[in-house]
Amino acid sequence: MALKPKLSNLPRIRNALRLYRVTSIVTGVFLLLLVLMMVTRYGFGVDIELNGPYGLLWLTPKDLITGINISTVILIMHGWFYVVYLFSDFQLWSLMRWPFSRYLLLAAGGVIPFLSFIVERRVHAQTVQQIAALQPAENLEPTPSVK
């Protein structure tokens, strides 16, 4: 028997869903930047340099970088955003009382390119649908008209 989210947790679920949406998009963008960085580093042997001797942004061999190594910044930023993303996954997963396999799918969104965008849209739609089904029906009695 699947567990349903608690009615008392609806405000917390809405906040967790908002945090999940933001972190999934930010993590997905940094993951795509990370893929780009890996292609330049391991495919071409260069890193992305900011404010180096050749201009604002330049592809430079790692040992010749004198400016800011944007490739390293992308690595670090994705790592930290992924930690925040995992926290938001856990928060939403625990409030919605989903099976553990759903948490694993959410976590995979931060390591498989483009998956965070796909999963985010589906999870958001499913969560909104489950929240709507959980809310009590509105009072459907007609209100008396004032003359």
C-alpha positions in Angstrom: 0.0 0.0 0.0 1.5 3.3 -1.1 1.6 6.1 1.5 0.0 9.4 0.7 1.4 12.8 1.8 -0.1 14.3 5.0 -2.7 17.1 4.6 -0.9 19.1 7.3 2.3 19.1 5.2 0.8 20.9 2.2 2.6 24.3 2.9 5.9 22.5 3.4 5.3 20.4 0.2 4.7 23.6 -1.8 7.9 25.2 -0.5 9.9 22.0 -1.1 8.5 21.8 -4.6 9.6 25.4 -5.3 13.1 24.7 -3.9 13.3 21.4 -6.0 12.4 23.3 -9.2 15.1 25.9 -8.7 17.8 23.5 -7.7 17.0 21.1 -10.5 17.3 23.9 -13.1 20.5 25.3 -11.7 22.1 21.9 -11.3 21.1 20.9 -14.8 22.6 24.1 -16.3 25.9 23.5 -14.3 25.9 19.9 -15.4 25.7 21.0 -19.1 28.5 23.4 -18.4 30.4 20.6 -16.8 30.0 18.4 -19.9 31.3 21.3 -22.1 34.2 21.7 -19.7 35.0 18.0 -19.9 35.0 18.1 -23.7 37.4 21.0 -23.8 39.7 19.6 -21.1 39.8 15.9 -22.1 39.0 16.3 -25.8 41.2 19.3 -26.6 43.6 19.5 -23.7 42.5 23.0 -22.7 40.6 24.7 -19.9 38.4 27.8 -20.0 40.3 30.8 -18.8 38.8 34.1 -17.6 40.8 37.4 -17.8 43.9 35.8 -19.1 46.5 37.4 -21.4 44.5 36.5 -24.5 41.2 38.2 -23.6 38.1 37.8 -21.5 37.4 34.1 -22.2 40.0 31.9 -23.8 40.8 28.2 -24.1 44.2 27.7 -22.6 46.2 24.7 -21.6 45.8 24.1 -17.9 49.4 24.6 -16.9 49.6 28.0 -18.8 46.5 29.6 -17.1 47.3 32.9 -15.5 43.7 34.2 -15.1 40.8 32.5 -13.4 40.3 28.8 -14.3 36.6 28.8 -15.2 36.7 25.0 -15.7 37.6 24.5 -12.0 34.9 27.0 -10.9 32.3 25.0 -12.9 33.5 21.7 -11.3 33.2 23.2 -7.8 29.9 25.0 -8.4 28.3 21.9 -9.8 29.5 19.8 -6.9 28.0 22.2 -4.3 24.8 22.8 -6.2 24.4 19.0 -6.5 24.6 18.7 -2.7 21.8 21.3 -2.4 19.9 19.5 -5.1 20.1 16.2 -3.2 18.8 18.0 -0.1 15.8 19.4 -2.0 15.2 15.9 -3.5 15.2 14.3 -0.1 12.9 17.0 1.4 10.3 16.6 -1.4 10.6 12.8 -1.5 10.1 12.5 2.3 7.2 14.9 2.4 5.5 13.2 -0.5 6.2 9.8 1.0 7.3 8.3 -2.3 9.1 5.0 -2.6 12.9 5.0 -2.5 13.2 4.3 -6.2 11.7 7.7 -6.9 14.4 9.3 -4.8 17.1 7.5 -6.8 15.5 8.8 -10.0 15.5 12.4 -8.6 19.1 12.0 -7.6 20.1 10.8 -11.1 18.8 14.0 -12.5 21.9 15.8 -11.3 24.4 13.5 -12.9 22.8 12.6 -16.3 22.8 15.5 -18.7 19.3 16.9 -19.6 17.6 14.4 -17.1 17.1 17.0 -14.4 15.0 19.1 -16.9 12.8 16.1 -17.9 12.4 14.7 -14.4 11.6 18.2 -13.0 8.7 18.7 -15.4 7.2 15.3 -14.7 7.8 15.5 -10.9 6.3 18.9 -10.8 3.2 17.9 -12.7 2.7 14.7 -10.6 3.2 16.6 -7.3 0.7 19.3 -8.2 -1.8 16.5 -9.2 -1.2 14.6 -5.9 -1.6 17.8 -3.9 -4.8 18.7 -5.7 -6.2 15.2 -5.0 -5.2 15.5 -1.4 -6.9 18.9 -0.7 -10.5 18.7 0.6 -13.2 19.7 -1.9 -14.4 23.3 -1.8 -17.8 24.0 -0.4 -20.0 23.7 -3.5 -23.2 25.1 -1.9 -24.5 28.2 -3.6 -24.0 31.4 -1.8 -27.1 33.5 -1.2 -27.2 36.5 -3.5 -27.5 40.0 -2.1 -30.2 42.2 -3.6 
